[in-house]
Amino acid sequence: MKKCAGTGFTMIEIMIVVSVIGMLAAIATPYYLKARERSHRTSCMRNMQKIQQAKELYAINAGSKANVTWSDILPYLRNLPSCHSGGEYKGWELEVSVYCTHHDWRNNPDYEGFEP
């Protein structure tokens, strides 16, 4: 029987490749998580702006009311917005801006200059 010498990888080479892949994954994971949170925050901000615009349209068409409900503004929205991070939208009074319980833009420096 003939023995083939030198074909294949040694255990050390495989361990080095696995450790390099693990290091790359460890470096990339925090950036992925930050980008994901940033996209959720941006989506939430857009949803708050849409809700605020729907409230304003409702106020123009129906006259000023103290409280607005989902059923009141649903005809002004294409679909019911929801926070991707699990927050709830609050601020249904017409004179109060909409805010999210998870992404509270009122006390967060990341939302500098944002007003729904």
N, C-alpha and C positions, 0 to 999 in steps of 0.2 A: 504494500500500500504506500502510495506516495504522499508525503506530508507537504502541505503548502505553507511556506514560511513567509511572514511579512504581509499577509492579507488580513484586513480587518483593523479594528481600533483596539488599543490597549485600554485597560480600566482607568488609568490615569487620564488619558485623553478624553474619555467619556465624562469623567468627573469634572474636568476643567470646563468642558462645553456646558454641562448642566449648571455649574456654578456661575458662569458668565451669563447664561440665560436668566438665572435667578436674580443676579445683580441688576440686569437690565429691567426685569419686571419690577424689582423693588424701587428703582429710580423712576419708572414711568407711572406707577400706580398713583402717587400723590397728585401728579399733574392731571391724570385722568379724572380723579375725584374732584379736583378744583374746577375743571372745565365742566363737569357734570353739574356741580352746584351752581356755577355761574349761568349755565343754560336754564336751569330750573328757576333761578332768580329772575332772569330776563323774561322767561315765559310768564312768570307770576306778575311781573310789572306790566306786561302787555295785557294780561287778563284784567288787572285792576283798572287800567286805562279804559278798556272796553266797557267794564261795568260802570265806571264813572260817566262815560259818554252816554250809555244807555239810561242812567239815572237822569242826566240832564235832558235828554230827548223826552223822557217820560214827563219830567216836570214842565217842559214847554207844551207838550200836547195835552196833558191832563190838568194842568194848573198845579200850583205849589201844594204839596202835602207834607206832613211831618215825617211819615215813615213810608218806605217803599219796600215791597216784598219781591221775591224772585218771580212770582207769577205776574207782577206788574211790569217788570222790565224784560221778561223772557221774549215777548214779541220783538224787542229791539236788538236781541242777540241772536246770532246764527245758531249757536249751541251753548249749552250751559258750561261756563268755564269752571275749572277746578285746579287747585294748586297741586303740582306734581310732587311736592314734598310733604303733602298731607295736611297743610294748613287750611283754615277756613277764611272766607272773605267776610269782613265785618264792615260796619259803617253804612247802614242803610238809610240813615237820615239824610235828607237832601243837602243839608248844609255841612255835612261831615264827609271827608274824603274816605274812599274805600281803603281798607288795609287788610293784610293777610296776617293770620295769627302766627305763621311760621316765619315769614319774611316781613318783619315789621320795619317798613322803610322810614318810619317817623324818627326812630332813635338809632339808625344804622348809618355809619359814615360811607358805606359802599353805595348808598343811594343818593349821594350828594347831587342836588339839583333836580331830583325826581319829584314830581307832583302829579298824581293821577288826575 
